[in-house]
Amino acid sequence: MRIVFMGTPDFAEVSLKELLASRHKILGVVTQPDRKRNRGKVTFSPVKELAINNGIKVLQPERVRGNAEFFDELKEMEPDLIVVVAFGQILPKEILELPKYDCINVHGSILPRLRGASPIHHAILDGEEKTGISIMKMEEGLDSGPIYSVKETYINDKDITFLYDELANMGGKLLIETIDKIEKDEIVPVIQDDSVSTYAPTIKKTDGMVDFNDSAVNINRKIKAFSVWPGAFSKVEDKTYKFFEAKVSDEETDGENGTIISCDKTINIKCGKGTIQIMEIQAEGKKRMPVSEFIKGNSLKPGMKFKQMEE
């Protein structure tokens, strides 16, 4: 098939690699415009880097909706299929109807659950037993199009890094299988049941703030979901600490939620239900380290209290 690929982050890069290794022809890649990152340095998206290294034409429109010049460039390519993976812009009707077959999307959840921008984070946050990859025929609604194929995986104790990589790899392989079936007319998309849909909104930096009135189980989920960004964090005496590896204990103690119970090989903090045992931590302006090393020179002591959301 003649394919236009639209995507931006490393999650999308994995699917593009699979397409490049397949028999299909990549006509061009559409990705978000270059952005300034650390110290004002302009960086390319992972998808753009891969496209350039493989001699593929790259388009980077600031917006695709109402962009006649961009639409004309797409039209000239005459794609059989447009593949979208974490692109970052909503496609208008004229683009959705352009290819010979479909516009299809690789989405990181078991649709209709967790439609939206951050399905992998929210699968962990919401305590889902399973998540997966859905290959969807795109329509104008938000992740609401009929489903071509789904592959599932158990979340168990996985953090965002492991789950993100696992789903990216699953998505790339399922994409190739699905495209081959579409080309052979061996697959029919199934309409989603909107009545059981849920939503996974964009993650904000403030979402990482830990509320110790919550249960230790939910706090541990936040730590796992936000270990890359924005981090799960709280403050003691106006100093911010980020939490990484942790365990949950059913131990119940007296005192206010957020109070440090003990500091030894772990920092144990009272929660609304149970105790969270922090095993890896990062102090403001310092590097991330195991608590067993951190406690040798830190100022956190039993009885000190992390601030709550309302404080």
TORMARSE-285252 format. One record per residue (C-alpha): residue number from 1; x, y, z; residue in one letter. Coordinates in Angstrom, 1 decimal, always signed. Example, Ala and Ser with C-alpha at 12.3 -4.5 7.8 and 13.67 -1.06 7.14 Angstrom:
2
<1 <+12.3 -4.5 +7.8> 'a'>
<2 <+13.7 -1.1 +7.1> 's'>
***
This chain:
311
<1 <+0.0 +0.0 +0.0> 'm'>
<2 <+1.0 +3.6 -0.5> 'r'>
<3 <+0.9 +5.2 +2.9> 'i'>
<4 <+1.2 +8.6 +4.5> 'v'>
<5 <+2.3 +8.4 +8.1> 'f'>
<6 <+1.3 +11.0 +10.7> 'm'>
<7 <+2.9 +10.9 +14.2> 'g'>
<8 <+5.3 +12.7 +16.5> 't'>
<9 <+6.8 +11.0 +19.7> 'p'>
<10 <+8.8 +7.8 +20.2> 'd'>
<11 <+5.6 +5.9 +20.6> 'f'>
<12 <+4.8 +6.7 +17.0> 'a'>
<13 <+8.4 +6.1 +15.8> 'e'>
<14 <+8.0 +2.4 +16.6> 'v'>
<15 <+5.1 +2.0 +14.2> 's'>
<16 <+6.9 +3.9 +11.5> 'l'>
<17 <+9.9 +1.5 +11.9> 'k'>
<18 <+7.6 -1.4 +11.4> 'e'>
<19 <+6.1 +0.2 +8.3> 'l'>
<20 <+9.6 +0.9 +6.9> 'l'>
<21 <+10.5 -2.8 +7.4> 'a'>
<22 <+7.4 -3.9 +5.6> 's'>
<23 <+6.5 -4.2 +1.9> 'r'>
<24 <+4.4 -1.0 +2.0> 'h'>
<25 <+5.6 +2.3 +0.5> 'k'>
<26 <+5.9 +5.3 +2.8> 'i'>
<27 <+5.0 +8.4 +0.6> 'l'>
<28 <+5.7 +11.0 +3.3> 'g'>
<29 <+5.6 +11.7 +7.0> 'v'>
<30 <+3.7 +14.4 +8.8> 'v'>
<31 <+4.8 +15.4 +12.2> 't'>
<32 <+4.6 +18.4 +14.6> 'q'>
<33 <+6.7 +21.4 +14.0> 'p'>
<34 <+10.2 +21.5 +15.6> 'd'>
<35 <+10.1 +22.8 +19.2> 'r'>
<36 <+12.7 +24.5 +21.4> 'k'>
<37 <+13.7 +22.3 +24.3> 'r'>
<38 <+16.5 +22.5 +26.9> 'n'>
<39 <+18.3 +25.9 +26.8> 'r'>
<40 <+16.4 +27.0 +23.7> 'g'>
<41 <+17.8 +24.2 +21.5> 'k'>
<42 <+15.6 +23.2 +18.6> 'v'>
<43 <+15.0 +19.5 +18.4> 't'>
<44 <+13.3 +17.2 +15.9> 'f'>
<45 <+10.6 +14.8 +16.8> 's'>
<46 <+11.6 +11.1 +16.9> 'p'>
<47 <+9.4 +10.5 +13.9> 'v'>
<48 <+11.1 +13.3 +11.9> 'k'>
<49 <+14.6 +12.0 +12.8> 'e'>
<50 <+13.6 +8.5 +11.5> 'l'>
<51 <+12.1 +9.9 +8.3> 'a'>
<52 <+15.1 +12.0 +7.5> 'i'>
<53 <+17.5 +9.1 +8.1> 'n'>
<54 <+15.4 +7.0 +5.6> 'n'>
<55 <+15.1 +9.7 +3.0> 'g'>
<56 <+11.4 +10.2 +3.4> 'i'>
<57 <+9.7 +13.5 +2.7> 'k'>
<58 <+8.6 +15.4 +5.9> 'v'>
<59 <+5.8 +17.8 +6.3> 'l'>
<60 <+5.4 +19.9 +9.5> 'q'>
<61 <+2.2 +22.1 +9.3> 'p'>
<62 <+1.5 +24.3 +12.3> 'e'>
<63 <-2.2 +23.2 +11.8> 'r'>
<64 <-3.8 +20.8 +9.4> 'v'>
<65 <-7.4 +22.1 +9.7> 'r'>
<66 <-8.2 +24.7 +7.1> 'g'>
<67 <-4.7 +24.4 +5.6> 'n'>
<68 <-5.3 +24.3 +1.8> 'a'>
<69 <-1.6 +24.2 +1.0> 'e'>
<70 <-1.0 +21.2 +3.2> 'f'>
<71 <-4.1 +19.4 +1.9> 'f'>
<72 <-3.0 +19.9 -1.7> 'd'>
<73 <+0.4 +18.3 -0.8> 'e'>
<74 <-1.4 +15.3 +0.7> 'l'>
<75 <-3.7 +15.0 -2.3> 'k'>
<76 <-0.8 +15.0 -4.7> 'e'>
<77 <+0.7 +11.9 -2.9> 'm'>
<78 <-2.5 +9.9 -3.7> 'e'>
<79 <-2.3 +7.7 -0.5> 'p'>
<80 <-4.1 +4.4 -0.2> 'd'>
<81 <-4.0 +4.8 +3.5> 'l'>
<82 <-3.2 +7.4 +6.1> 'i'>
<83 <-1.8 +6.0 +9.4> 'v'>
<84 <-2.0 +8.2 +12.5> 'v'>
<85 <-0.1 +7.4 +15.7> 'v'>
<86 <+0.1 +10.1 +18.5> 'a'>
<87 <+0.2 +12.9 +15.9> 'f'>
<88 <-1.1 +15.7 +18.2> 'g'>
<89 <-3.7 +17.4 +15.9> 'q'>
<90 <-7.3 +16.5 +15.1> 'i'>
<91 <-7.8 +15.7 +11.4> 'l'>
<92 <-10.7 +17.4 +9.5> 'p'>
<93 <-13.2 +15.6 +7.4> 'k'>
<94 <-11.5 +16.3 +4.0> 'e'>
<95 <-8.3 +14.5 +5.2> 'i'>
<96 <-10.2 +11.6 +6.7> 'l'>
<97 <-11.9 +11.1 +3.4> 'e'>
<98 <-8.8 +11.5 +1.2> 'l'>
<99 <-7.2 +8.1 +1.1> 'p'>
<100 <-8.4 +5.2 -1.1> 'k'>
<101 <-9.1 +3.0 +1.9> 'y'>
<102 <-9.1 +4.7 +5.3> 'd'>
<103 <-7.4 +6.9 +7.9> 'c'>
<104 <-6.5 +4.5 +10.7> 'i'>
<105 <-5.2 +5.3 +14.2> 'n'>
<106 <-3.0 +3.3 +16.6> 'v'>
<107 <-4.5 +4.1 +20.0> 'h'>
<108 <-3.0 +3.0 +23.4> 'g'>
<109 <-6.1 +1.5 +25.1> 's'>
<110 <-8.8 -1.0 +24.7> 'i'>
<111 <-11.4 +1.3 +23.1> 'l'>
<112 <-14.0 +2.6 +24.0> 'p'>
<113 <-12.2 +2.8 +27.3> 'r'>
<114 <-9.8 +5.7 +27.8> 'l'>
<115 <-10.4 +7.8 +24.7> 'r'>
<116 <-8.2 +10.9 +24.7> 'g'>
<117 <-4.7 +12.1 +25.0> 'a'>
<118 <-3.2 +10.1 +27.9> 's'>
<119 <-4.6 +6.5 +27.9> 'p'>
<120 <-1.5 +4.8 +29.1> 'i'>
<121 <-1.1 +7.0 +32.2> 'h'>
<122 <-4.8 +6.7 +33.0> 'h'>
<123 <-4.8 +2.9 +32.7> 'a'>
<124 <-2.3 +2.8 +35.6> 'i'>
<125 <-4.0 +5.6 +37.5> 'l'>
<126 <-7.4 +4.1 +37.3> 'd'>
<127 <-6.3 +0.7 +38.4> 'g'>
<128 <-7.3 -1.0 +35.2> 'e'>
<129 <-6.6 -4.8 +35.1> 'e'>
<130 <-5.8 -4.8 +31.4> 'k'>
<131 <-5.0 -2.3 +28.7> 't'>
<132 <-3.9 -2.7 +25.1> 'g'>
<133 <-3.8 -1.4 +21.6> 'i'>
<134 <-6.8 -0.6 +19.3> 's'>
<135 <-6.5 +0.0 +15.6> 'i'>
<136 <-9.4 +2.3 +14.7> 'm'>
<137 <-10.9 +3.7 +11.5> 'k'>
<138 <-10.8 +7.4 +12.2> 'm'>
<139 <-13.9 +9.7 +12.1> 'e'>
<140 <-14.5 +13.2 +13.3> 'e'>
<141 <-15.3 +12.2 +16.9> 'g'>
<142 <-12.6 +11.8 +19.6> 'l'>
<143 <-11.3 +8.2 +19.3> 'd'>
<144 <-14.9 +7.1 +18.5> 's'>
<145 <-14.5 +5.4 +15.1> 'g'>
<146 <-15.1 +1.7 +14.5> 'p'>
<147 <-12.4 -0.8 +15.6> 'i'>
<148 <-10.5 -3.0 +13.2> 'y'>
<149 <-8.4 -4.9 +15.7> 's'>
<150 <-7.4 -5.0 +19.4> 'v'>
<151 <-4.6 -6.7 +21.4> 'k'>
<152 <-4.6 -6.7 +25.2> 'e'>
<153 <-2.0 -7.0 +27.9> 't'>
<154 <-2.2 -7.2 +31.7> 'y'>
<155 <-1.0 -4.2 +33.6> 'i'>
<156 <+0.0 -6.0 +36.8> 'n'>
<157 <+2.8 -4.0 +38.5> 'd'>
<158 <+4.1 -2.2 +35.4> 'k'>
<159 <+5.1 +1.5 +35.5> 'd'>
<160 <+4.6 +4.0 +32.7> 'i'>
<161 <+8.1 +3.3 +31.1> 't'>
<162 <+7.6 -0.4 +30.8> 'f'>
<163 <+3.9 -0.2 +29.7> 'l'>
<164 <+4.6 +2.6 +27.2> 'y'>
<165 <+7.3 +0.6 +25.5> 'd'>
<166 <+5.3 -2.6 +25.5> 'e'>
<167 <+2.3 -1.0 +23.9> 'l'>
<168 <+4.4 +0.9 +21.4> 'a'>
<169 <+5.9 -2.5 +20.2> 'n'>
<170 <+2.4 -4.2 +20.3> 'm'>
<171 <+1.0 -1.3 +18.3> 'g'>
<172 <+3.6 -1.5 +15.5> 'g'>
<173 <+3.1 -5.2 +15.0> 'k'>
<174 <-0.7 -5.1 +15.2> 'l'>
<175 <-0.6 -2.2 +12.7> 'l'>
<176 <+1.1 -4.3 +10.0> 'i'>
<177 <-1.2 -7.2 +10.6> 'e'>
<178 <-4.3 -4.9 +10.3> 't'>
<179 <-3.1 -3.1 +7.1> 'i'>
<180 <-2.5 -6.5 +5.4> 'd'>
<181 <-6.1 -7.5 +6.3> 'k'>
<182 <-7.5 -4.2 +5.1> 'i'>
<183 <-5.7 -4.5 +1.8> 'e'>
<184 <-7.1 -8.1 +1.3> 'k'>
<185 <-10.6 -7.1 +2.4> 'd'>
<186 <-10.4 -9.7 +5.2> 'e'>
<187 <-11.5 -7.4 +8.1> 'i'>
<188 <-14.6 -5.4 +8.9> 'v'>
<189 <-14.4 -2.6 +11.6> 'p'>
<190 <-16.8 -3.0 +14.6> 'v'>
<191 <-18.7 +0.0 +15.9> 'i'>
<192 <-17.8 +1.1 +19.4> 'q'>
<193 <-20.3 +1.1 +22.3> 'd'>
<194 <-20.3 +4.7 +23.3> 'd'>
<195 <-22.3 +3.9 +26.5> 's'>
<196 <-19.2 +2.3 +28.1> 'v'>
<197 <-16.6 +4.8 +27.0> 's'>
<198 <-14.3 +6.6 +29.4> 't'>
<199 <-12.0 +9.6 +28.9> 'y'>
<200 <-8.2 +10.0 +29.5> 'a'>
<201 <-7.5 +13.8 +29.6> 'p'>
<202 <-4.1 +15.4 +29.0> 't'>
<203 <-1.7 +15.1 +32.0> 'i'>
<204 <-0.8 +18.5 +33.6> 'k'>
<205 <+2.2 +19.2 +35.8> 'k'>
<206 <-0.1 +19.8 +38.8> 't'>
<207 <-1.6 +16.3 +38.5> 'd'>
<208 <+1.7 +15.0 +40.0> 'g'>
<209 <+1.0 +16.5 +43.4> 'm'>
<210 <+0.4 +13.7 +45.9> 'v'>
<211 <-2.6 +14.0 +48.3> 'd'>
<212 <-1.8 +11.8 +51.3> 'f'>
<213 <-5.5 +11.8 +52.2> 'n'>
<214 <-5.8 +9.3 +49.3> 'd'>
<215 <-5.1 +5.6 +49.8> 's'>
<216 <-1.6 +4.2 +49.6> 'a'>
<217 <-2.7 +2.0 +46.6> 'v'>
<218 <-3.8 +5.1 +44.6> 'n'>
<219 <-0.7 +7.0 +45.5> 'i'>
<220 <+1.5 +4.1 +44.4> 'n'>
<221 <-0.4 +4.1 +41.1> 'r'>
<222 <+0.3 +7.8 +40.7> 'k'>
<223 <+4.0 +7.2 +41.3> 'i'>
<224 <+4.1 +4.5 +38.6> 'k'>
<225 <+2.1 +6.5 +36.1> 'a'>
<226 <+4.1 +9.8 +36.5> 'f'>
<227 <+7.6 +8.5 +36.9> 's'>
<228 <+8.8 +10.0 +33.6> 'v'>
<229 <+6.7 +13.3 +33.8> 'w'>
<230 <+5.5 +15.2 +35.8> 'p'>
<231 <+6.6 +13.0 +38.7> 'g'>
<232 <+4.7 +12.3 +41.8> 'a'>
<233 <+5.7 +15.0 +44.3> 'f'>
<234 <+5.0 +16.7 +47.6> 's'>
<235 <+6.6 +19.2 +50.0> 'k'>
<236 <+8.0 +19.3 +53.4> 'v'>
<237 <+9.1 +22.7 +54.8> 'e'>
<238 <+8.8 +24.2 +51.3> 'd'>
<239 <+11.2 +21.7 +49.8> 'k'>
<240 <+9.8 +19.5 +47.0> 't'>
<241 <+10.5 +15.8 +46.9> 'y'>
<242 <+9.7 +13.5 +44.0> 'k'>
<243 <+8.8 +9.8 +44.7> 'f'>
<244 <+9.7 +7.0 +42.4> 'f'>
<245 <+9.9 +3.3 +43.4> 'e'>
<246 <+7.4 +2.5 +46.2> 'a'>
<247 <+5.5 -0.3 +48.0> 'k'>
<248 <+2.1 -0.4 +49.6> 'v'>
<249 <+1.6 -1.5 +53.2> 's'>
<250 <-1.7 -2.2 +55.0> 'd'>
<251 <-0.3 -0.8 +58.2> 'e'>
<252 <-2.5 +1.7 +59.9> 'e'>
<253 <-1.0 +4.2 +62.4> 't'>
<254 <-2.3 +7.1 +64.4> 'd'>
<255 <-1.6 +10.7 +63.4> 'g'>
<256 <-2.3 +12.9 +60.4> 'e'>
<257 <-2.1 +11.8 +56.8> 'n'>
<258 <+1.2 +12.7 +55.2> 'g'>
<259 <+3.2 +12.2 +58.4> 't'>
<260 <+6.5 +10.4 +58.1> 'i'>
<261 <+6.3 +7.3 +60.3> 'i'>
<262 <+9.8 +6.1 +59.9> 's'>
<263 <+13.0 +6.6 +57.9> 'c'>
<264 <+15.2 +3.6 +57.4> 'd'>
<265 <+15.7 +1.6 +54.2> 'k'>
<266 <+12.4 +3.2 +53.1> 't'>
<267 <+10.5 +6.4 +54.0> 'i'>
<268 <+7.1 +5.3 +55.4> 'n'>
<269 <+4.3 +7.8 +55.1> 'i'>
<270 <+0.8 +7.6 +56.6> 'k'>
<271 <-1.9 +7.7 +54.0> 'c'>
<272 <-5.7 +8.0 +54.1> 'g'>
<273 <-5.7 +4.2 +53.9> 'k'>
<274 <-2.5 +2.2 +54.6> 'g'>
<275 <+1.1 +3.3 +54.4> 't'>
<276 <+3.2 +4.1 +51.3> 'i'>
<277 <+6.8 +2.9 +51.6> 'q'>
<278 <+9.1 +5.1 +49.4> 'i'>
<279 <+12.1 +3.3 +48.1> 'm'>
<280 <+13.5 +5.8 +45.6> 'e'>
<281 <+13.3 +9.6 +46.0> 'i'>
<282 <+14.6 +12.8 +44.5> 'q'>
<283 <+15.1 +16.0 +46.6> 'a'>
<284 <+14.7 +19.4 +44.9> 'e'>
<285 <+17.9 +20.2 +43.0> 'g'>
<286 <+19.4 +16.8 +43.6> 'k'>
<287 <+19.6 +13.5 +41.7> 'k'>
<288 <+17.3 +10.6 +42.0> 'r'>
<289 <+18.6 +7.9 +44.4> 'm'>
<290 <+17.6 +4.9 +46.6> 'p'>
<291 <+16.3 +5.9 +50.0> 'v'>
<292 <+19.0 +3.7 +51.6> 's'>
<293 <+21.5 +6.2 +50.2> 'e'>
<294 <+19.3 +9.3 +50.5> 'f'>
<295 <+18.8 +9.0 +54.3> 'i'>
<296 <+22.5 +9.3 +55.1> 'k'>
<297 <+22.5 +13.0 +54.5> 'g'>
<298 <+18.9 +14.1 +54.3> 'n'>
<299 <+16.8 +16.2 +56.7> 's'>
<300 <+13.6 +14.2 +56.6> 'l'>
<301 <+12.7 +12.8 +60.0> 'k'>
<302 <+9.9 +10.8 +61.6> 'p'>
<303 <+7.1 +13.1 +62.7> 'g'>
<304 <+7.6 +15.6 +59.8> 'm'>
<305 <+4.5 +16.0 +57.6> 'k'>
<306 <+4.1 +16.3 +53.9> 'f'>
<307 <+1.7 +19.1 +52.8> 'k'>
<308 <-1.8 +18.1 +51.7> 'q'>
<309 <-3.5 +19.4 +48.6> 'm'>
<310 <-5.6 +22.0 +50.4> 'e'>
<311 <-2.7 +23.3 +52.5> 'e'>
***
